[in-house]
Amino acid sequence: MSAEDYKRKLSEYFFHSCAGMSLALAKQTGLLDVFYAADHPLTISEIAERNNSKDRYIEELLGSLVSAGVVEISDDSTQFHVPEVHKTYLRKYGILCSYTISFAERFNTVKECFKKDGAYDIDMLSSLNLKNIEFKVLDIMDLPTSFSEKYDWCFVQDVVNSLPIPEKGLSEMYRCLKPGHVLCLIEGALPGNMAQHVNDLHACLYYTASTFVCLPSSFQQADSAALGAMCQADDIRMALYKSGFKIIIETASERDKFSALFVCQK
């Protein structure tokens, strides 16, 4: 890669991150919902009124979204809209951009985890600060004895790579299943190695999520497995084998090249 191409790439990352932050803010403030519901172009005042927001803040955020090509604007710069054919994708990626905000909220805490004398892990549940969900919190590494051979089916997604000792958590799930019954497991399963994913932003997403979420959950002590979101499929297979499961179906995701489904029987 030439120095000029390298410079251009880094520049694009910076500008794209600005657009992503603005899109996340538009999602979380409800601005995108106004556009989803609108069947005709709206003025700044109309948008602000429908969103119960200040005109000036709406104006500035719209400037970012228009500049990024997310929202369309009239030639006289007075009306704004999102075409119907774009709304499906805006809903999807508005949510995904909002997800990256959780990385920013953990930034300073994760930074401390890098230090040799820093913490290994983060209490993810309390850091989420969710107000609209009631949790029943159980330790997957030590589930209640009353759960033994109680369940017909168990489903987990993106959990095993975040466990300090994966086979211990899987062994607990094994214990909770009735004999002959099934665990369905969706996990990241890295095809190839890091060098094979140069210039792959899909891989970058997984490594970023792993840095901010998976490692701080699983790296609880120095000898933790700390698999991370981009672990190898062999790591998942070995953990399942050690836990007593038999893999009866393994299939790669058609939509996500870094994800696989494992159907396992007790």
C-alpha positions in Angstrom: 0.0 0.0 0.0 1.4 3.4 -0.9 1.7 6.2 1.7 -1.0 8.2 -0.1 -3.4 5.2 -0.1 -2.6 4.7 3.6 -3.3 8.3 4.3 -6.6 8.2 2.4 -7.7 5.1 4.4 -7.0 6.7 7.8 -8.8 9.8 6.7 -11.9 7.8 5.6 -12.0 6.1 9.0 -12.0 9.4 10.8 -14.7 10.9 8.6 -16.8 7.7 8.7 -16.6 7.6 12.5 -18.0 11.2 12.7 -20.9 10.1 10.4 -21.5 7.1 12.6 -21.6 9.1 15.8 -24.2 11.5 14.3 -26.3 8.6 13.1 -26.2 7.1 16.5 -27.3 10.4 18.1 -30.1 10.7 15.6 -31.3 7.2 16.5 -31.1 7.7 20.3 -32.7 11.2 20.3 -35.7 9.9 18.2 -34.9 12.0 15.1 -34.8 9.0 12.9 -38.3 8.0 14.1 -39.6 11.3 12.7 -38.3 10.4 9.3 -39.6 6.9 9.4 -43.1 8.2 10.1 -43.0 11.1 7.6 -44.6 10.6 4.2 -43.4 14.0 2.8 -40.4 16.3 3.3 -40.3 18.3 6.5 -38.8 21.7 7.6 -36.5 22.0 10.6 -39.3 23.5 12.7 -41.6 20.6 11.8 -39.0 18.0 12.6 -38.2 19.7 15.9 -41.8 20.0 16.8 -42.5 16.3 16.1 -39.4 15.3 18.0 -40.0 17.7 21.0 -36.5 19.1 20.3 -34.8 22.5 20.0 -34.7 23.8 16.4 -31.0 24.7 16.6 -29.8 21.3 17.7 -31.9 19.6 15.0 -30.5 22.0 12.4 -26.9 21.1 13.3 -27.5 17.4 13.4 -29.3 17.5 10.1 -26.2 19.2 8.7 -24.1 16.2 9.6 -26.7 13.7 8.3 -27.2 15.6 5.0 -23.4 15.9 4.5 -23.0 12.2 5.1 -25.8 11.4 2.5 -28.1 9.9 5.2 -30.8 12.5 4.8 -31.8 14.2 1.6 -32.4 18.0 1.4 -34.3 20.2 -1.0 -32.4 22.6 -3.4 -33.4 25.6 -1.2 -32.1 23.9 1.9 -35.5 24.1 3.7 -36.9 20.6 3.6 -35.6 17.2 4.6 -36.6 13.6 4.0 -35.5 10.0 3.7 -36.8 8.1 0.7 -39.0 5.1 1.5 -36.6 2.7 -0.3 -33.8 3.8 2.2 -35.8 3.5 5.4 -35.3 -0.3 5.8 -31.5 0.1 5.7 -31.6 3.2 7.9 -33.5 1.3 10.6 -30.9 -1.5 10.6 -27.8 0.7 10.5 -29.1 3.3 12.9 -29.4 0.5 15.5 -25.9 -0.8 14.7 -24.3 2.7 14.9 -26.0 3.1 18.3 -24.4 -0.1 19.4 -20.9 1.4 19.0 -21.9 4.1 21.6 -21.6 1.3 24.2 -17.9 1.0 23.2 -17.4 4.7 23.9 -19.1 4.4 27.3 -16.6 1.8 28.2 -13.6 3.5 26.7 -11.8 4.7 29.8 -12.5 1.5 31.7 -11.2 -0.8 29.0 -8.2 1.5 28.6 -7.3 0.7 32.3 -7.6 -3.1 31.6 -4.7 -2.9 29.2 -2.3 -2.0 32.0 -0.4 -4.9 33.6 -1.6 -3.8 37.1 -5.1 -2.9 35.9 -8.3 -4.9 36.2 -8.8 -7.9 34.0 -12.6 -7.6 33.5 -15.5 -5.2 33.7 -18.9 -5.7 35.3 -20.9 -5.5 32.1 -24.3 -5.8 33.5 -24.1 -2.7 35.7 -22.3 -0.8 33.0 -25.3 -1.2 30.7 -27.5 0.9 33.0 -30.7 -0.4 31.4 -33.9 0.9 33.0 -36.6 -0.9 31.0 -35.5 -4.6 31.4 -35.9 -6.8 34.4 -33.0 -9.2 34.7 -32.9 -12.5 36.5 -29.1 -12.8 37.1 -27.6 -16.3 37.4 -24.0 -17.5 37.3 -23.7 -19.6 34.1 -20.6 -21.1 35.7 -22.6 -22.3 38.7 -26.3 -22.7 37.9 -28.8 -23.8 40.6 -28.9 -27.6 41.4 -32.6 -27.5 40.9 -31.9 -26.9 37.2 -30.3 -30.4 36.7 -31.9 -32.3 33.8 -34.8 -29.8 33.8 -34.8 -28.3 30.3 -35.6 -29.7 26.8 -33.6 -27.1 24.9 -31.0 -24.5 25.6 -30.0 -21.6 23.3 -27.1 -19.2 23.7 -25.6 -16.7 21.3 -22.2 -15.0 21.6 -21.8 -16.3 25.2 -19.1 -19.0 25.1 -16.4 -16.6 23.8 -17.1 -14.3 26.8 -16.6 -17.0 29.5 -13.4 -17.2 31.5 -13.6 -21.0 31.4 -15.8 -22.0 28.4 -16.0 -25.7 29.2 -17.2 -25.0 32.7 -20.1 -22.9 31.5 -21.0 -25.4 28.9 -20.8 -28.2 31.4 -23.4 -26.4 33.5 -25.7 -26.2 30.5 -25.0 -29.9 29.8 -26.1 -30.7 33.4 -29.3 -28.7 33.0 -30.5 -30.4 29.8 -32.5 -33.6 29.9 -30.7 -36.7 28.4 -30.7 -36.7 24.6 -31.8 -33.0 24.4 -30.3 -30.2 22.5 -28.1 -27.1 22.9 -28.1 -24.6 20.1 -25.1 -22.4 20.1 -24.3 -19.4 17.8 -20.7 -18.2 18.1 -18.1 -16.3 16.2 -15.9 -18.8 14.4 -13.0 -17.2 12.7 -12.1 -18.6 9.3 -8.4 -18.5 8.8 -6.1 -16.2 10.7 -5.6 -12.5 11.3 -3.4 -12.0 8.3 -6.2 -13.2 6.0 -8.5 -10.3 7.1 -6.3 -7.3 6.2 -8.5 -4.5 4.9 -11.7 -6.3 6.0 -13.9 -3.9 8.0 -16.3 -6.7 8.9 -13.4 -8.3 10.8 -12.6 -5.0 12.3 -16.1 -4.8 13.7 -15.7 -8.1 15.4 -12.2 -7.3 16.8 -13.5 -4.0 18.1 -16.5 -5.6 19.8 -14.2 -8.2 21.3 -11.9 -5.5 22.7 -14.7 -3.6 24.3 -17.1 -6.3 25.3 -15.9 -10.0 25.0 -12.4 -9.6 26.6 -13.5 -7.4 29.5 -16.2 -10.0 30.3 -14.0 -13.1 30.0 -10.5 -12.1 31.0 -11.3 -12.3 34.7 -7.9 -13.6 35.8 -4.5 -14.2 34.2 -5.3 -17.9 33.2 -8.7 -17.2 31.7 -9.3 -18.6 28.2 -10.2 -15.1 27.0 -11.3 -16.5 23.6 -12.7 -13.2 22.2 -15.3 -12.8 19.4 -12.8 -13.9 16.8 -11.9 -17.2 18.2 -11.3 -20.3 16.1 -14.1 -22.8 15.4 -11.7 -25.4 16.8 -11.8 -23.6 20.2 -15.6 -23.9 20.3 -15.5 -27.6 19.2 -13.0 -28.4 21.9 -14.9 -26.7 24.6 -18.1 -28.6 23.6 -16.2 -31.9 23.5 -14.8 -31.3 27.0 -18.2 -30.6 28.3 -19.7 -33.8 27.0 -21.7 -32.5 24.1 -21.9 -34.2 20.7 -22.0 -31.8 17.7 -24.8 -33.1 15.4 -25.0 -30.1 13.1 -22.4 -27.4 12.4 -23.1 -24.8 9.7 -21.7 -21.4 8.8 -24.0 -18.5 8.7 -25.2 -17.4 5.3 -25.3 -13.8 6.4 -22.2 -13.5 8.6 -19.0 -15.1 7.5 -17.6 -14.9 11.0 -20.5 -16.7 12.7 -21.5 -20.4 12.9 -24.4 -22.5 14.4 -23.6 -25.5 16.5 -26.4 -27.9 17.3 -25.3 -30.2 20.1 -26.8 -33.1 21.9 -26.4 -34.3 25.4 
